[in-house]
Amino acid sequence: MGYFSFGNHSKNASKDTITVGLMSGSKPDQQIWDTVAKTAKDKYGLTIKYKYFSDYSQPNAALTSKSIDVNAFQNYPFMDIWNKAHDSHIVAVGDTIIEPMRIYSYKVNNVKNLPEGATIAVPNDANNESRALHVIQSAGLIKLNNDKLANLKSITNNPENIKIKEVDASQTTRSLNDIDAAVVNGNFAQSANLNIKKAIYTEQFNKNSHKWINFIAANKADKNDPRIKKLVKAYQTKATAKEIKKVSGINQLPAWNLNLK
């Protein structure tokens, strides 16, 4: 487990070192970043250091305070919501991966077998809740209106009387012991060692899915920092893509050259 501190300011960092903020708890993600770190060191003389965070509210706060140089955990809607809410200027500097959300259950093996009145947990932050509700809609359980960010009030049709339980994204896996199903982010599914082959529904990607791509993020004022440019180049390599496939299988896909149809 890493730590959360605002003590180190990136403006004082070495030109040969960069600090990356990551979500803690995912061994596959760390293995991917270890591959990136090797490329960064061998090809660009850049040393990568890490700070780890336990929930989604922390990495961007650390970035804007310059406790870290970049982070890698969020997608585009999350960044837009954060920037608006905190009057910050975080930008994407390089796409990394895309992870499908999945619905898991310990009680049924097919989404069609969920009982009437079933309870499904979804992440409670605005970005992930909206995405999760669209996954539930895609699975044929509810219908939503055209709100840009879907929430419980966006549900227009619920023929099976599905009950939606809002929980912290990190708690969706734990909720599976007590309810019928949960929509789980890929990183938390990996941390909980959920078997993706046993998911009862998997999010489908299409031409509108680019917004769900994760990326390396930086403060706008620092986006041309040579260290950041080297980091992005070190990430977006065949070696990284190979490692993503090795450790994540179908749970994550390299996103920097992804053809979404």
C-alpha positions in Angstrom: 0.0 0.0 0.0 1.3 3.4 -0.9 0.7 6.7 0.7 -1.1 10.0 0.1 0.9 13.2 0.7 1.1 16.7 -0.5 4.7 17.2 0.7 6.7 16.7 -2.5 6.2 19.4 -5.1 6.9 18.3 -8.7 8.4 21.7 -9.5 11.4 20.6 -7.4 11.7 17.2 -9.0 14.7 15.9 -10.9 14.6 16.3 -14.7 15.4 12.5 -14.8 12.6 11.4 -12.4 8.8 11.6 -12.7 6.2 10.7 -10.1 3.1 8.9 -11.2 -0.1 8.6 -9.2 -1.8 5.2 -9.4 -4.8 3.5 -7.8 -3.5 0.9 -5.3 -4.3 -2.8 -5.1 -4.0 -4.0 -8.7 -1.1 -6.3 -9.3 -1.7 -6.5 -13.1 -1.6 -2.7 -13.3 1.7 -2.6 -11.4 3.1 -5.2 -13.7 2.2 -3.0 -16.7 3.8 0.0 -15.1 6.9 -2.0 -14.3 7.2 -2.7 -18.0 6.7 1.0 -18.8 9.3 1.9 -16.2 11.9 -0.4 -17.8 11.3 1.2 -21.2 11.5 4.7 -19.7 14.8 4.0 -18.0 16.4 2.0 -20.8 15.3 4.2 -23.7 14.9 7.7 -22.2 17.0 7.6 -18.9 13.8 8.4 -17.0 13.1 7.0 -13.6 9.5 6.5 -12.6 8.4 6.8 -9.0 4.9 6.0 -7.7 2.4 7.2 -5.2 -0.7 5.1 -4.6 -4.2 6.1 -3.7 -7.2 4.3 -2.3 -10.1 6.2 -3.8 -10.9 8.2 -6.9 -11.0 11.5 -5.1 -7.3 11.6 -4.3 -5.1 11.4 -7.4 -6.4 14.6 -9.1 -6.1 16.5 -5.8 -2.5 15.4 -5.6 -1.9 16.4 -9.2 -3.2 19.9 -8.8 -1.2 20.4 -5.6 1.9 19.1 -7.5 2.5 16.3 -5.1 2.8 14.2 -8.2 3.7 15.0 -11.8 1.0 12.9 -13.6 -1.6 10.3 -12.7 -3.1 7.4 -14.6 -6.5 6.2 -13.5 -9.3 8.3 -15.0 -11.4 8.6 -18.2 -12.6 11.7 -20.0 -16.0 12.3 -18.3 -14.3 11.9 -14.9 -11.7 14.5 -15.8 -14.4 16.9 -17.1 -16.5 16.6 -14.0 -13.4 17.1 -11.7 -12.2 20.1 -13.6 -15.6 21.8 -13.4 -16.1 21.0 -9.7 -12.7 22.1 -8.6 -11.9 24.8 -11.1 -8.8 22.9 -12.1 -7.0 22.5 -15.4 -6.1 18.9 -15.8 -5.6 17.5 -19.3 -5.1 14.2 -21.0 -1.6 13.7 -22.4 -1.7 10.1 -23.6 -4.2 7.3 -23.8 -3.4 4.1 -22.0 -6.1 1.4 -21.6 -9.8 0.9 -21.8 -11.5 -1.5 -19.3 -15.0 -2.7 -19.9 -17.3 -2.5 -16.9 -19.0 -5.8 -16.0 -21.9 -7.0 -14.0 -21.1 -9.7 -11.5 -23.2 -11.9 -9.3 -22.7 -14.7 -6.8 -26.4 -15.7 -7.1 -27.0 -16.1 -10.9 -24.9 -17.0 -13.9 -26.8 -15.0 -16.5 -28.1 -11.5 -16.4 -31.4 -12.8 -17.7 -31.8 -14.9 -14.5 -31.8 -12.0 -12.1 -35.1 -12.1 -10.2 -37.8 -9.4 -10.3 -36.9 -6.8 -7.7 -33.2 -7.7 -7.8 -30.8 -5.3 -6.2 -27.8 -4.2 -8.2 -25.0 -2.1 -6.8 -23.4 0.7 -8.8 -20.6 3.1 -8.0 -21.9 6.3 -6.4 -19.6 8.9 -8.1 -21.4 10.7 -11.0 -19.2 9.5 -13.8 -19.1 5.8 -12.9 -22.7 5.7 -11.8 -23.8 7.1 -15.2 -21.6 4.5 -17.0 -22.9 1.7 -14.8 -26.6 2.6 -15.5 -25.9 2.6 -19.2 -24.4 -0.9 -18.8 -27.5 -2.0 -17.0 -29.6 -0.5 -19.8 -27.5 -2.3 -22.4 -28.2 -5.5 -20.5 -31.9 -5.0 -21.1 -32.9 -4.3 -17.6 -33.9 -0.6 -17.6 -34.3 2.3 -20.0 -32.8 5.7 -19.5 -33.6 9.2 -20.8 -31.0 11.3 -22.7 -29.4 13.0 -19.7 -25.7 13.6 -20.3 -24.9 12.1 -17.0 -27.4 9.4 -16.0 -28.6 9.0 -12.4 -31.4 7.3 -10.7 -33.9 10.0 -11.8 -32.9 9.2 -15.4 -34.5 5.8 -15.3 -37.7 6.0 -17.5 -38.7 2.3 -17.6 -37.9 -0.4 -15.0 -40.2 -3.4 -15.9 -38.4 -5.8 -13.5 -38.5 -3.3 -10.6 -34.7 -3.4 -10.4 -33.4 -1.7 -7.2 -30.2 0.3 -7.6 -27.9 0.6 -4.6 -25.3 3.3 -4.8 -22.0 2.5 -3.1 -18.4 3.7 -3.2 -16.8 2.2 -6.3 -14.3 0.4 -4.1 -17.1 -1.4 -2.3 -19.0 -2.8 -5.3 -17.2 -6.1 -5.0 -17.9 -6.5 -1.3 -21.5 -5.8 -1.9 -21.8 -9.0 -3.9 -22.1 -11.0 -0.7 -25.3 -9.2 0.3 -27.2 -8.3 -2.9 -28.0 -9.8 -6.2 -25.4 -8.2 -8.5 -23.0 -5.3 -8.9 -21.5 -3.3 -11.7 -17.8 -3.2 -11.1 -14.9 -1.2 -12.5 -12.2 -3.2 -14.1 -9.4 -2.2 -11.6 -11.6 -3.1 -8.6 -12.6 -6.4 -10.2 -8.9 -7.3 -10.6 -8.1 -6.3 -7.1 -10.9 -8.6 -5.8 -9.7 -11.4 -8.1 -13.1 -11.7 -9.7 -13.2 -14.1 -12.6 -14.1 -12.0 -15.7 -15.3 -15.2 -17.4 -18.0 -15.5 -14.8 -19.3 -12.0 -15.2 -23.0 -12.1 -16.1 -22.7 -9.2 -18.5 -19.9 -7.2 -20.2 -20.0 -3.7 -21.4 -20.0 -3.4 -25.2 -17.7 -1.0 -26.9 -18.6 1.1 -30.0 -17.8 4.4 -31.7 -19.1 6.3 -28.7 -16.8 4.5 -26.2 -13.7 6.7 -26.7 -14.7 8.7 -23.6 -14.2 5.6 -21.4 -10.5 5.3 -22.4 -8.1 5.9 -19.5 -5.2 8.1 -19.9 -2.1 9.7 -18.4 -3.2 13.1 -17.0 -1.1 16.2 -16.2 -1.7 19.8 -15.2 -2.3 21.9 -18.4 0.7 24.1 -17.6 3.0 21.1 -17.5 1.7 19.2 -20.5 4.9 20.0 -22.6 7.3 18.9 -19.8 9.9 16.7 -21.6 9.6 14.1 -18.8 5.9 13.7 -19.4 6.4 13.4 -23.2 9.0 10.7 -22.5 6.6 8.9 -20.2 3.9 8.8 -22.8 6.3 7.5 -25.4 7.5 4.8 -22.9 3.9 3.7 -22.2 2.6 3.6 -25.8 4.9 0.8 -27.0 4.5 -2.8 -28.3 6.2 -4.0 -25.1 3.4 -2.3 -23.0 0.7 -3.7 -25.2 2.2 -7.2 -24.9 2.3 -6.9 -21.1 -1.3 -5.6 -21.0 -2.4 -8.7 -22.9 -0.3 -11.0 -20.8 -1.5 -9.8 -17.4 -5.0 -8.6 -18.1 -6.2 -10.8 -21.0 -9.6 -9.4 -22.1 -10.0 -7.3 -19.0 -8.0 -4.4 -20.5 -7.2 -3.3 -24.0 -4.4 -1.0 -25.2 -6.1 2.2 -26.2 -3.7 4.4 -28.0 -4.3 2.8 -31.4 -7.7 1.3 -30.6 -10.1 1.2 -33.5 -13.6 1.7 -32.0 -16.4 0.9 -34.4 
